[in-house]
Amino acid sequence: MPEWGSSMQQSAVRSIVTCDLEGRIETFNDGAEALFGYSPDEVIGRKRVSLFSPGLIVLGHVNDWLQAARNDGEFSTRTALLRKDGTSFAAQVHITPTYRRFDGRKELIGYCGTTTALPDVDAEEVMPHIRWATRLMAWMVVTRAPFLTATVTPVLIASAWALLQTGIAAFPWGLFVSALLGAICLQVSANTFNDYFDWKSGTDEANADYFVPYTGGSRSIELGLITERALFRLAMMALALAALAALPVLLVRSPGILAFGAAGAALAYFYTAPPLQLSARRGLGELSILLAFGPLLTAGMVYALLGSADTAAYLVGLPIGLLAVAILWVNQFPDMESDAMTGKNHLLVTVGKRAARWGYVLLVASAFISTIVLAMSRVLPLGTLVMLFALPLAAYSTRIVFEHYLDRELVRASKATIKLHLICGLLLVAGIIWSAN
């Protein structure tokens, strides 16, 4: 580690940093500038305090430290921290919660961290123990595994629809597993390509207003969980695994399955990759999500299972595809300013937040209306109308979007829309299977 002043000079420096409840830096004193190497202009309102800790510590310990500070009024520990130049150092950290008086009561608004370096202590000596579960969580963050329901749900819908045609005795379970694994690998590839190119373009670095973990990408590079180069390799590896998983389908079915795989791979890569960068072109990003997580995915799955895909195989994916776009839509609200600054001109940037509320209504309403139309026209069985039981959740998420589109409470709509997508998908699956009996 390079020398940084004398031991006495280092231990005399006292860094004081305050942040809001999401970790966004609000104040940064001279001691913090000297200790971490950043200027106040670089971090205040632009970065989060996670910048100063190795990513595995952030994932495995920081929340516990903050909870202890809330419960006991303060928390102190020795830990390893990071400077701007990437070097680590041992430090004593003291965390206290910060409050304000509101309507006669005390309201938590953030935290204050006071840090002093321990120049005679090696950083490895104070590195907190990292549990295996934390390392597993790190890979889930890198791949954005919790959001794989965006793929699994339409795959289950398509499989249930195929089951209507074959009956359970003739259902090709082996092909189902192969196609499901291939689809999951394609989404992992899309997620990691997305993070890689958003980082390279500066979109992620410009965004300090994201909702963890719903918007702003995985932040895996920023947290030091993976390097740029390794993230790109991971994306390519996931793409290769998707092709490998599709081999049994290719051997059993006709080569037409290659067209679905190629289309999925192209959307996964070019959603954020230049020169197409579909996510930055008004409407093309939203259309890509609709196709990739709706009609294209359901038709590809039906083709893998049955050997052919008619118009109905595409249409069964329309409602869930619209809800996938609704997830993207609501999650673009907090990212809009940074997206606009870096040339990511999606539809929400084009119309603005106020008008975009109606875009959310249109997407959610279209998902329900299309289900009704498909059921009444017998493309979907009438049992799929059970999806209408999710209307109260749709009304709730819509109300949150209209009331909180300008503030941080909008995160409730992000959570609700993800639940809406999953619940509607499972209801569609249940309705299809019920109709088969």
C-alpha positions in Angstrom: 0.0 0.0 0.0 1.5 3.4 -0.9 2.5 5.7 1.9 0.0 8.3 2.9 1.5 10.8 5.3 3.0 9.8 8.7 1.1 7.5 11.2 0.5 10.5 13.4 -0.9 12.6 10.5 -3.2 9.8 9.5 -4.6 9.0 12.9 -5.2 12.8 13.5 -7.5 13.1 10.5 -11.2 12.8 11.4 -13.6 12.1 8.6 -17.2 13.0 9.1 -19.7 12.0 6.5 -23.5 12.2 6.7 -25.9 10.4 4.4 -29.7 9.9 3.9 -31.5 6.6 4.6 -30.5 5.3 1.1 -26.8 6.1 1.7 -26.6 9.2 -0.6 -23.9 11.5 0.7 -25.1 14.8 2.1 -22.1 16.3 3.8 -18.4 15.5 3.5 -15.9 17.4 5.7 -12.2 18.3 5.0 -11.1 15.2 7.0 -13.1 13.0 4.7 -11.5 14.6 1.7 -8.1 14.0 3.1 -8.8 10.4 4.2 -10.7 9.1 1.2 -9.2 11.3 -1.6 -12.5 12.6 -3.1 -13.5 16.2 -3.3 -16.9 17.2 -1.9 -18.1 18.1 -5.4 -17.4 14.5 -6.5 -19.5 12.8 -3.9 -22.1 15.1 -2.3 -25.4 14.2 -4.0 -23.6 12.1 -6.5 -22.3 9.0 -4.6 -23.4 6.7 -1.8 -21.3 5.8 1.3 -21.0 2.2 -0.1 -18.3 3.8 -2.3 -15.9 3.6 0.7 -16.3 -0.1 1.6 -15.5 -3.3 -0.2 -18.7 -4.7 -1.8 -18.7 -7.9 0.3 -18.6 -5.8 3.5 -21.5 -3.7 2.1 -23.6 -6.9 1.4 -22.7 -8.8 4.5 -22.3 -6.3 7.3 -23.4 -2.7 6.7 -27.1 -3.3 7.2 -26.4 -5.0 10.5 -24.2 -2.1 11.6 -26.9 0.4 10.7 -29.5 -1.6 12.6 -27.3 -1.7 15.6 -26.8 2.1 15.4 -30.6 2.6 15.3 -31.3 0.2 18.2 -28.5 1.4 20.5 -28.0 5.0 19.4 -24.5 4.3 18.1 -22.3 1.6 16.7 -18.5 1.3 16.5 -16.3 -1.2 14.7 -12.9 -1.6 13.1 -13.1 -2.4 9.4 -11.3 -2.1 6.0 -12.2 0.9 3.8 -11.2 2.1 0.4 -9.6 5.3 -0.9 -10.3 6.8 -4.3 -7.1 5.3 -5.7 -8.4 1.8 -4.8 -6.0 1.2 -1.9 -7.5 -0.2 1.3 -6.8 0.8 4.9 -7.8 -0.1 8.4 -10.1 2.3 10.2 -12.2 2.8 13.2 -15.8 3.7 12.3 -18.4 5.2 14.6 -22.0 5.3 13.2 -24.8 7.3 14.8 -28.4 7.8 13.4 -29.5 11.3 12.6 -33.0 12.6 13.3 -35.3 15.6 12.8 -38.3 16.7 14.7 -41.5 16.4 12.7 -45.0 17.0 14.1 -43.6 16.7 17.6 -41.9 13.3 17.0 -38.4 12.2 16.2 -38.0 11.0 12.6 -34.9 9.0 11.4 -33.5 10.8 8.3 -30.0 9.2 7.9 -26.7 8.4 9.5 -23.4 10.1 10.4 -20.2 8.2 10.1 -17.0 9.3 11.9 -13.9 7.6 10.7 -10.2 7.7 11.8 -7.5 5.7 10.1 -5.5 3.0 12.0 -2.2 3.5 10.2 -0.3 0.8 12.2 -2.9 -1.9 11.5 -3.0 -3.9 8.3 -6.4 -3.7 6.5 -6.6 -7.5 6.3 -6.5 -7.7 10.1 -9.8 -5.8 10.5 -11.6 -7.2 7.5 -14.9 -8.5 8.8 -15.6 -12.2 8.3 -17.5 -12.8 5.0 -20.0 -15.6 5.2 -20.6 -18.1 2.4 -24.1 -16.8 2.2 -22.8 -13.3 1.5 -20.6 -14.6 -1.3 -23.6 -16.3 -2.8 -25.6 -13.1 -2.5 -22.8 -11.3 -4.4 -23.4 -13.6 -7.4 -27.1 -13.1 -7.1 -26.4 -9.3 -7.2 -24.1 -9.6 -10.2 -26.6 -11.8 -12.2 -29.7 -10.0 -10.8 -31.0 -13.5 -10.1 -34.1 -12.3 -8.0 -35.5 -10.8 -11.2 -35.4 -14.0 -13.2 -39.1 -14.3 -12.6 -39.4 -12.0 -15.7 -38.4 -15.1 -17.7 -39.7 -17.9 -15.6 -43.2 -16.6 -15.5 -43.8 -16.4 -19.3 -42.1 -19.7 -19.7 -44.6 -21.3 -17.3 -47.5 -19.6 -19.2 -46.3 -21.0 -22.5 -45.7 -24.4 -21.0 -49.2 -24.5 -19.5 -50.6 -23.5 -22.9 -48.6 -26.3 -24.6 -49.9 -28.7 -22.0 -53.4 -27.9 -23.2 -52.4 -29.3 -26.6 -50.5 -32.4 -25.5 -52.0 -33.5 -22.2 -49.8 -34.3 -19.2 -48.9 -37.8 -20.4 -47.4 -36.6 -23.6 -45.8 -33.4 -22.3 -42.0 -33.3 -23.2 -40.6 -32.6 -19.7 -36.9 -33.0 -20.8 -37.4 -30.3 -23.5 -39.1 -28.1 -21.0 -36.1 -28.2 -18.6 -33.7 -27.6 -21.5 -35.7 -24.6 -22.8 -36.2 -23.2 -19.4 -32.5 -23.3 -18.6 -31.7 -21.7 -22.0 -34.2 -18.9 -21.4 -32.8 -18.2 -17.9 -29.2 -18.1 -19.2 -30.4 -15.6 -21.9 -31.8 -13.3 -19.2 -28.6 -13.6 -17.2 -26.7 -12.6 -20.3 -29.1 -9.7 -20.9 -28.8 -8.5 -17.3 -25.0 -8.6 -17.3 -24.6 -7.0 -20.8 -27.0 -4.3 -19.6 -24.8 -3.6 -16.5 -21.6 -3.7 -18.5 -22.7 -1.2 -21.2 -24.5 1.1 -18.8 -21.3 1.3 -16.8 -19.2 1.9 -19.9 -21.5 4.6 -21.1 -21.5 6.4 -17.8 -25.2 6.0 -17.2 -24.8 4.1 -13.9 -22.1 6.5 -12.6 -24.3 9.5 -13.3 -27.2 8.0 -11.4 -27.3 8.6 -7.6 -31.1 8.4 -7.3 -31.7 4.8 -8.0 -33.9 2.5 -5.8 -31.8 -0.3 -4.4 -32.3 -3.0 -5.7 -35.0 -2.2 -8.2 -33.4 0.4 -10.4 -30.0 1.7 -11.5 -28.6 -1.8 -12.4 -26.8 -4.2 -10.0 -24.0 -1.8 -9.1 -21.7 -4.8 -9.1 -18.8 -3.0 -10.7 -19.2 0.0 -8.5 -19.2 -2.2 -5.4 -16.1 -4.1 -6.6 -17.9 -7.4 -6.8 -16.7 -8.0 -10.3 -14.5 -6.2 -12.8 -15.6 -4.7 -16.1 -13.7 -7.4 -18.0 -15.0 -10.3 -15.9 -18.6 -9.0 -16.2 -18.4 -9.0 -20.0 -16.9 -12.5 -19.9 -19.8 -13.6 -17.7 -22.3 -12.2 -20.1 -20.7 -14.0 -23.0 -20.5 -17.2 -21.0 -24.2 -17.0 -20.1 -24.9 -16.6 -23.8 -22.9 -19.7 -24.6 -24.7 -21.7 -21.9 -28.0 -20.6 -23.4 -26.9 -22.1 -26.7 -25.7 -25.3 -25.0 -29.0 -25.7 -23.1 -30.9 -25.4 -26.4 -28.9 -28.2 -28.0 -31.4 -31.0 -27.0 -34.2 -28.9 -28.4 -32.3 -28.4 -31.6 -31.7 -32.2 -31.9 -35.4 -33.1 -31.4 -37.1 -30.2 -33.1 -36.4 -28.5 -36.4 -33.7 -25.9 -36.9 -36.4 -23.2 -36.7 -35.7 -22.9 -32.9 -32.4 -21.2 -33.9 -34.4 -18.2 -35.1 -36.0 -17.7 -31.7 -32.6 -18.2 -30.0 -30.9 -15.7 -32.3 -33.6 -13.1 -31.8 -33.4 -13.5 -28.0 -29.6 -13.2 -28.1 -29.7 -10.1 -30.3 -32.2 -8.4 -28.0 -30.1 -9.4 -24.9 -27.0 -7.8 -26.4 -28.2 -4.8 -28.3 -30.7 -3.6 -25.7 -27.8 -1.5 -24.2 -24.9 -2.3 -26.6 -23.8 0.1 -29.4 -24.4 0.7 -32.2 -28.1 -0.1 -31.8 -28.5 0.6 -28.1 -32.2 -0.1 -28.2 -32.8 1.2 -24.7 -31.7 4.7 -25.7 -34.0 4.9 -28.7 -37.5 6.2 -28.1 -39.8 3.3 -27.8 -37.5 0.6 -29.2 -36.3 -0.4 -25.7 -39.8 -0.8 -24.4 -40.8 -2.7 -27.6 -37.7 -5.0 -27.0 -38.8 -5.8 -23.5 -42.4 -6.5 -24.6 -41.1 -9.0 -27.3 -38.3 -10.5 -25.3 -40.4 -11.2 -22.1 -43.7 -11.7 -23.9 -44.7 -13.0 -27.3 -41.2 -14.0 -28.5 -40.5 -15.9 -25.4 -43.8 -17.7 -25.2 -43.7 -18.6 -28.9 -40.2 -19.8 -28.6 -41.1 -22.0 -25.6 -44.1 -23.4 -27.4 -42.0 -24.2 -30.5 -39.5 -26.0 -28.3 -42.2 -28.1 -26.7 -44.5 -28.7 -29.7 -42.2 -28.2 -32.7 -44.3 -25.4 -34.1 -45.7 -22.0 -33.0 -48.9 -20.5 -34.4 -50.2 -17.0 -33.9 -51.8 -18.0 -30.6 -48.4 -19.0 -29.2 -47.3 -15.4 -29.6 -50.6 -13.9 -28.4 -50.5 -15.8 -25.1 -47.4 -13.8 -24.1 -48.9 -10.4 -24.7 -50.5 -9.7 -21.3 -47.4 -10.8 -19.3 -45.1 -8.9 -21.8 -47.1 -5.7 -21.2 -46.6 -6.1 -17.4 -42.8 -6.7 -18.0 -42.8 -3.3 -19.8 -44.7 -1.8 -16.8 -41.9 -2.9 -14.5 -39.3 -1.3 -16.8 -41.5 1.8 -17.0 -42.0 2.5 -13.3 -38.3 1.8 -12.6 -37.3 4.4 -15.2 -38.8 7.2 -13.1 -35.9 7.6 -10.6 -33.3 7.0 -13.3 -34.8 9.6 -15.8 -32.4 12.5 -15.1 -29.2 10.5 -15.3 -30.6 8.6 -18.4 -31.3 12.0 -20.1 -27.8 13.3 -19.2 -26.1 10.3 -20.8 -28.3 10.2 -24.0 -30.5 7.2 -22.9 -33.6 8.7 -24.5 -36.3 6.2 -23.8 -40.0 7.1 -23.9 -40.2 8.3 -20.3 -37.4 10.8 -21.0 -39.3 11.9 -24.1 -42.7 12.5 -22.4 -41.6 13.5 -18.9 -42.6 12.0 -15.6 -46.0 13.7 -15.2 -47.3 12.4 -18.6 -45.5 9.0 -18.1 -48.0 8.2 -15.3 -50.6 7.7 -18.0 -48.2 5.5 -19.8 -48.1 3.2 -16.8 -51.9 3.2 -16.7 -52.0 2.3 -20.4 -49.6 -0.6 -19.9 -51.3 -2.2 -16.9 -54.8 -1.7 -18.3 -53.7 -3.2 -21.7 -52.5 -6.3 -19.9 -55.9 -6.9 -18.3 -57.9 -5.9 -21.4 -55.8 -8.1 -23.7 -56.4 -11.0 -21.4 -60.1 -10.5 -21.5 -60.1 -10.2 -25.3 -57.9 -13.3 -25.7 -60.1 -15.3 -23.4 -63.4 -14.1 -25.0 -62.0 -15.0 -28.5 -60.9 -18.4 -27.2 -57.2 -17.9 -27.8 -56.8 -18.3 -24.1 -59.2 -20.5 -22.1 -61.9 -18.7 -20.1 -60.2 -19.9 -16.9 -57.5 -17.3 -17.5 -60.0 -14.6 -16.5 -58.9 -15.5 -13.0 -56.2 -13.0 -13.6 -58.8 -10.3 -12.9 -58.4 -11.1 -9.2 -55.1 -9.1 -9.4 -56.9 -5.9 -10.3 -56.8 -4.5 -6.7 -53.0 -4.8 -6.7 -53.0 -3.0 -10.1 -55.1 -0.2 -8.7 -52.8 0.1 -5.7 -49.6 0.4 -7.8 -51.3 2.9 -10.1 -52.3 5.1 -7.1 -48.8 5.1 -5.9 -47.4 6.1 -9.3 -49.9 9.0 -9.5 -49.3 10.2 -5.9 -45.5 9.6 -5.6 -44.0 9.9 -9.1 -41.7 12.7 -7.9 -40.6 11.3 -4.5 -38.9 8.2 -3.1 -42.1 6.6 -2.0 -42.4 5.5 -5.6 -40.3 2.5 -4.7 -43.6 1.0 -3.4 -44.9 1.0 -6.9 -41.8 -0.7 -8.1 -42.3 -3.5 -5.6 -46.0 -3.7 -6.3 -45.5 -3.9 -10.1 -43.0 -6.8 -9.8 -45.6 -8.6 -7.6 -48.3 -7.8 -10.1 -46.3 -9.4 -12.9 -45.6 -12.5 -10.9 -49.2 -12.9 -9.5 -50.8 -12.3 -12.8 -48.5 -14.8 -14.4 -49.2 -17.5 -11.9 -52.9 -16.8 -12.1 -52.7 -17.2 -15.9 -50.9 -20.5 -15.4 -53.5 -21.7 -12.9 -56.3 -20.7 -15.2 -54.9 -22.5 -18.2 -54.1 -25.7 -16.2 -57.6 -25.6 -14.5 -59.2 -25.4 -18.0 -57.2 -28.4 -19.1 -58.9 -30.6 -16.5 
